Amino acid sequence: MSQGLLAIIGSGGMGLAIARRLGSGRRIILGDLNPDPATATLLSEGYAVSPIRVDVSSLSSVQAMAALGPFETIIHTAGVSPAMATAAQIYEVDLVGTAHVIEAFYPFVAEGGSLVCISSMAGHLANLTPELESHLASATAAELVLDSFPTEPAQAYCLAKRGNILRVQASAKRYGEKGARINSVSPGIVRTPMGELELQGERGRVVMGMVGLSACKRVGTPGDVAGVVAFLCGQDASYITGNDVLVDGGMIAGQAWKKEGKGK
């Protein structure tokens, strides 16, 4: 039996894994700056895919994709990381881009539908003032980025991903008025091309140190994240909205309780 339309924004390792997990029996609308490689892969595996070129930093570009709806399921995975982008690019893509997705898809989410935004465990490392958190949650996309924001990429990434989590929380009531849900997922370090860049970059040793302090003591896979996304989009999660789910193998918990005896 055919299911409703599935929108996936971002066709990297995470987006591809989620498309495979959720795409059977659905028409996948796959948005990316270059959706062609992932589209070819999915078509070769038997999925029904329609690609569209999308730049999440442009509201009109995202709106053009959203207008192809209504969508039963919307997954936003597009993003950049500190090893591949400047602070300005991180704000433009990760922070403002997510705000664009939440805004543009609102008119086109079906009743009973679900939007999941991929954030990051980095959002749980940000230490922001209540005033700044309120701004990140509620400011218009055009006013989101402030001159006072940090210019170091890793700090920018933490702020942007915290902003994603807060934006999702603040949008839950509005989405609920349409009978839809919105949540975020915060992965730890995952074996995707973007994750590999981080592991090979200047902060790679720090990240692997965090993995060593975690409960699972391993790097995540795209499938680890796709499974949680599938749950959040399904009927078993019908009472879950406005939430963030950490999928980090216990990395944040390991950081919080790393001092000997602190957890006793």
C-alpha positions as CSV (number, residue, x, y, z in Angstrom):
1,M,0.0,0.0,0.0
2,S,1.4,3.4,-1.0
3,Q,2.2,5.8,1.8
4,G,2.4,9.6,1.8
5,L,5.1,11.7,0.3
6,L,8.5,11.7,2.1
7,A,10.7,14.8,2.0
8,I,14.4,14.5,2.7
9,I,16.5,17.6,2.8
10,G,20.2,16.7,2.6
11,S,21.4,13.7,0.6
12,G,24.6,12.9,2.5
13,G,25.3,9.8,4.5
14,M,22.6,10.5,7.1
15,G,20.0,11.5,4.5
16,L,20.7,8.4,2.4
17,A,20.4,6.1,5.4
18,I,17.1,7.6,6.4
19,A,15.8,7.5,2.8
20,R,16.5,3.8,2.7
21,R,14.9,3.3,6.1
22,L,11.7,5.2,5.4
23,G,11.4,5.2,1.6
24,S,9.9,1.9,0.7
25,G,6.5,2.3,-0.9
26,R,6.8,6.1,-0.9
27,R,7.7,8.8,-3.3
28,I,10.8,10.4,-2.0
29,I,11.4,14.1,-2.8
30,L,15.1,14.5,-2.3
31,G,16.4,18.0,-1.9
32,D,20.1,18.9,-1.9
33,L,22.5,21.3,-3.6
34,N,23.5,18.2,-5.6
35,P,21.0,15.5,-5.2
36,D,22.1,13.5,-8.3
37,P,24.5,11.0,-6.8
38,A,22.2,9.9,-4.0
39,T,19.2,9.9,-6.4
40,A,21.1,7.5,-8.7
41,T,22.0,5.2,-5.8
42,L,18.4,5.1,-4.5
43,L,16.9,4.5,-8.0
44,S,19.4,1.7,-8.6
45,E,18.0,0.1,-5.3
46,G,14.4,0.3,-6.4
47,Y,13.2,3.5,-4.6
48,A,10.9,6.0,-6.2
49,V,12.8,9.3,-6.1
50,S,12.3,12.8,-7.4
51,P,15.3,15.1,-7.0
52,I,15.2,18.8,-6.5
53,R,18.1,21.2,-6.1
54,V,17.7,23.1,-2.8
55,D,19.8,25.6,-1.0
56,V,18.6,25.8,2.6
57,S,20.1,29.2,3.1
58,S,17.5,30.5,0.7
59,L,14.0,30.6,1.9
60,S,12.5,30.7,-1.6
61,S,14.5,27.6,-2.5
62,V,13.2,25.7,0.4
63,Q,9.6,27.0,-0.3
64,A,9.9,25.6,-3.8
65,M,10.5,22.1,-2.5
66,A,7.9,22.4,0.3
67,A,5.2,23.4,-2.3
68,L,5.5,19.9,-3.8
69,G,3.7,18.6,-0.8
70,P,1.7,18.0,1.3
71,F,4.1,15.7,3.0
72,E,3.5,13.0,5.6
73,T,7.1,12.9,6.7
74,I,9.8,15.6,6.5
75,I,13.4,14.9,7.4
76,H,15.9,17.8,7.5
77,T,19.5,16.5,7.5
78,A,21.4,19.2,5.5
79,G,24.2,20.9,7.3
80,V,27.9,21.8,7.5
81,S,30.5,21.2,10.2
82,P,33.5,23.1,11.7
83,A,36.0,21.1,9.7
84,M,34.4,22.1,6.4
85,A,32.9,25.6,6.9
86,T,33.5,29.0,8.4
87,A,31.4,30.3,11.3
88,A,29.4,32.5,8.8
89,Q,28.6,29.4,6.7
90,I,27.6,27.4,9.7
91,Y,25.1,30.1,10.8
92,E,23.8,30.4,7.2
93,V,23.3,26.7,6.7
94,D,22.8,25.1,10.1
95,L,21.0,27.8,12.0
96,V,19.1,29.9,9.4
97,G,18.7,26.9,7.1
98,T,16.8,24.9,9.8
99,A,14.6,27.9,10.5
100,H,13.8,28.1,6.8
101,V,12.8,24.4,6.7
102,I,10.6,24.7,9.8
103,E,8.9,27.8,8.3
104,A,8.6,26.7,4.7
105,F,7.2,23.2,5.3
106,Y,4.6,24.3,7.9
107,P,1.9,25.0,5.3
108,F,2.6,21.7,3.6
109,V,2.8,19.2,6.5
110,A,-0.1,16.8,6.4
111,E,-2.4,16.2,9.3
112,G,-0.8,13.4,11.4
113,G,2.6,14.2,9.8
114,S,6.0,14.6,11.3
115,L,9.1,16.8,10.8
116,V,12.4,15.7,12.3
117,C,15.4,18.0,12.2
118,I,18.9,16.6,12.6
119,S,20.8,18.7,15.2
120,S,23.9,17.5,17.0
121,M,25.1,16.5,20.5
122,A,27.1,19.8,20.1
123,G,23.9,21.6,20.9
124,H,24.0,20.0,24.4
125,L,27.5,21.5,25.0
126,A,26.4,25.1,24.4
127,N,26.2,27.3,27.5
128,L,24.0,30.2,26.5
129,T,22.1,32.9,28.4
130,P,18.3,32.7,28.7
131,E,18.0,35.8,26.6
132,L,20.1,34.3,23.8
133,E,18.1,31.0,24.0
134,S,14.9,32.9,23.7
135,H,16.2,34.8,20.7
136,L,17.3,31.6,18.9
137,A,13.9,30.0,19.6
138,S,11.7,32.9,18.4
139,A,13.6,35.4,16.2
140,T,12.7,35.5,12.5
141,A,15.1,33.7,10.2
142,A,16.3,37.1,8.8
143,E,17.1,38.3,12.3
144,L,18.6,35.1,13.7
145,V,22.3,35.8,13.3
146,L,23.7,38.5,15.6
147,D,27.0,40.4,15.2
148,S,27.9,39.2,18.7
149,F,27.9,35.6,17.7
150,P,31.2,33.7,18.0
151,T,33.5,33.6,15.0
152,E,35.3,30.4,15.8
153,P,33.7,27.5,13.8
154,A,33.4,25.0,16.7
155,Q,31.7,27.5,18.9
156,A,29.5,28.6,16.0
157,Y,28.5,25.0,15.5
158,C,27.5,24.5,19.1
159,L,25.4,27.7,19.1
160,A,23.7,26.8,15.8
161,K,22.8,23.3,16.9
162,R,21.5,24.5,20.2
163,G,19.4,26.9,18.2
164,N,18.0,24.0,16.2
165,I,16.9,22.2,19.4
166,L,15.3,25.4,20.7
167,R,13.6,26.2,17.4
168,V,12.0,22.8,17.3
169,Q,10.7,23.1,20.9
170,A,9.2,26.6,20.2
171,S,7.5,25.3,17.0
172,A,5.8,22.3,18.6
173,K,2.6,24.1,19.5
174,R,2.2,25.7,16.1
175,Y,2.7,22.3,14.3
176,G,0.3,20.7,16.8
177,E,-2.4,23.1,15.6
178,K,-2.2,21.3,12.3
179,G,-2.2,17.9,13.9
180,A,1.5,17.4,13.2
181,R,4.6,16.8,15.3
182,I,8.1,18.2,15.2
183,N,11.2,16.8,16.9
184,S,15.0,16.9,16.6
185,V,17.6,14.2,16.9
186,S,21.1,15.0,18.1
187,P,23.7,12.5,16.9
188,G,27.1,12.1,18.3
189,I,30.0,11.5,16.0
190,V,28.7,9.3,13.1
191,R,30.6,7.5,10.3
192,T,29.5,9.7,7.5
193,P,31.7,11.7,5.1
194,M,31.1,14.8,7.2
195,G,31.9,12.8,10.4
196,E,35.1,11.6,8.9
197,L,36.2,15.1,8.2
198,E,35.7,15.9,11.9
199,L,37.7,12.9,13.0
200,Q,40.5,13.7,10.7
201,G,40.5,17.4,11.6
202,E,42.2,19.3,14.3
203,R,39.6,18.3,16.9
204,G,39.7,14.7,16.0
205,R,41.6,13.7,19.1
206,V,39.3,15.6,21.3
207,V,36.3,13.9,19.8
208,M,37.8,10.4,20.1
209,G,38.6,11.2,23.7
210,M,34.9,11.9,24.2
211,V,34.1,8.5,22.6
212,G,36.5,6.9,25.0
213,L,34.6,8.3,27.9
214,S,31.2,7.3,26.6
215,A,29.2,4.3,27.6
216,C,29.2,2.6,24.2
217,K,32.8,3.5,23.4
218,R,32.2,3.5,19.6
219,V,31.4,5.9,16.8
220,G,27.9,5.8,15.6
221,T,26.5,4.6,12.2
222,P,24.0,6.3,10.0
223,G,21.7,3.4,10.8
224,D,21.8,4.2,14.5
225,V,20.3,7.6,13.7
226,A,17.9,6.4,11.0
227,G,16.3,3.9,13.5
228,V,15.5,6.7,15.9
229,V,14.2,9.0,13.1
230,A,11.9,6.1,12.0
231,F,10.6,5.8,15.5
232,L,9.9,9.5,15.9
233,C,8.0,9.5,12.6
234,G,5.9,6.5,13.5
235,Q,2.7,5.9,15.4
236,D,4.6,4.7,18.5
237,A,5.8,8.2,18.9
238,S,2.5,9.9,18.5
239,Y,2.7,11.5,22.0
240,I,6.2,12.8,21.4
241,T,6.7,16.3,20.0
242,G,8.9,19.3,20.8
243,N,11.6,17.0,22.0
244,D,15.3,16.3,21.2
245,V,16.7,12.8,21.3
246,L,20.4,12.3,21.9
247,V,21.8,9.5,19.8
248,D,25.4,9.7,20.9
249,G,26.3,6.4,22.6
250,G,26.4,8.2,25.9
251,M,29.0,10.8,24.9
252,I,27.2,13.7,26.6
253,A,26.6,11.6,29.7
254,G,30.2,10.7,29.8
255,Q,31.2,14.3,29.7
256,A,28.8,15.2,32.5
257,W,29.9,12.4,34.8
258,K,33.6,12.0,33.8
259,K,35.0,13.0,37.2
260,E,35.8,9.9,39.3
261,G,33.0,9.3,41.9
262,K,30.7,12.0,40.5
263,G,28.1,9.4,39.5
264,K,28.2,7.4,42.7
